[in-house]
Amino acid sequence: MKKRKNHSPDFKAKVALEAIREEMTLAELSKKYSVHPTQIGTWKRAAIENMAAAFTRQGSAPERVSAADVDKLHSKIGQLVVERDFL
């Protein structure tokens, strides 16, 4: 029994991009890279479906907390601790 190959994401992207370009058939790409044509088709489909994710923002920069806010929160924590201890 053959051991399954684990291809790197870079390799998959390279093959999928060539498949999207359609300069070679899936059979030709299959021979060139020693990968089954169905697998190349799957990678191509996944690349096309997830292409929009490359252009989405990953979120804005985290907000900076000012020293005044930190001091205010520390005093509130102190107040709550005193109230808790009093009860």
ROMAR-170224 format. One record per residue (C-alpha): y, z, x; residue in one letter. Coordinates in pm, whole numbers, plus 50000, padded with zeros to 5 digits. Layout:
N
NUFI  north     up   east  residu
NUFI      Y      Z      X       A
...
//
This chain:
87
NUFI  north     up   east  residu
NUFI  50000  50000  50000       M
NUFI  50342  49904  50132       K
NUFI  50612  50163  50183       K
NUFI  50920  50104  49969       R
NUFI  51233  49998  50154       K
NUFI  51549  50199  50112       N
NUFI  51844  49968  50158       H
NUFI  52184  50106  50246       S
NUFI  52471  50071  50000       P
NUFI  52648  49844  50251       D
NUFI  52347  49611  50261       F
NUFI  52324  49605  49881       K
NUFI  52695  49527  49850       A
NUFI  52670  49248  50105       K
NUFI  52375  49084  49928       V
NUFI  52530  49134  49583       A
NUFI  52856  48976  49699       L
NUFI  52670  48673  49828       E
NUFI  52487  48649  49495       A
NUFI  52818  48669  49305       I
NUFI  52960  48387  49516       R
NUFI  52663  48170  49409       E
NUFI  52670  47966  49731       E
NUFI  52293  48022  49755       M
NUFI  52032  48072  49485       T
NUFI  51866  48408  49434       L
NUFI  51547  48260  49580       A
NUFI  51731  48153  49896       E
NUFI  51896  48494  49928       L
NUFI  51557  48652  49871       S
NUFI  51409  48466  50166       K
NUFI  51714  48529  50383       K
NUFI  51717  48906  50329       Y
NUFI  51347  48967  50246       S
NUFI  51433  49121  49909       V
NUFI  51283  49027  49571       H
NUFI  51509  48799  49362       P
NUFI  51493  49042  49068       T
NUFI  51627  49319  49291       Q
NUFI  51915  49098  49405       I
NUFI  51992  49019  49041       G
NUFI  51997  49392  48962       T
NUFI  52237  49461  49250       W
NUFI  52457  49170  49140       K
NUFI  52472  49299  48782       R
NUFI  52551  49653  48901       A
NUFI  52827  49524  49129       A
NUFI  52989  49326  48848       I
NUFI  52965  49615  48599       E
NUFI  53113  49867  48843       N
NUFI  53379  49644  48992       M
NUFI  53655  49794  48775       A
NUFI  53589  50136  48927       A
NUFI  53721  50009  49259       A
NUFI  54065  49970  49101       F
NUFI  54090  50299  48914       T
NUFI  54291  50586  49050       R
NUFI  54088  50877  49179       Q
NUFI  54336  51126  49037       G
NUFI  54674  51239  49148       S
NUFI  54741  51463  49442       A
NUFI  54678  51830  49368       P
NUFI  54984  52023  49261       E
NUFI  55140  52255  49515       R
NUFI  55177  52616  49411       V
NUFI  55509  52766  49512       S
NUFI  55536  53101  49685       A
NUFI  55732  53235  49387       A
NUFI  55443  53151  49155       D
NUFI  55197  53320  49388       V
NUFI  55413  53634  49403       D
NUFI  55446  53635  49025       K
NUFI  55068  53607  48984       L
NUFI  55005  53883  49239       H
NUFI  55238  54118  49052       S
NUFI  55065  54035  48724       K
NUFI  54725  54109  48880       I
NUFI  54858  54440  49011       G
NUFI  54992  54528  48666       Q
NUFI  54659  54446  48500       L
NUFI  54465  54651  48757       V
NUFI  54688  54953  48691       V
NUFI  54641  54911  48314       E
NUFI  54265  54882  48355       R
NUFI  54244  55188  48578       D
NUFI  54457  55386  48332       F
NUFI  54209  55319  48051       L
//
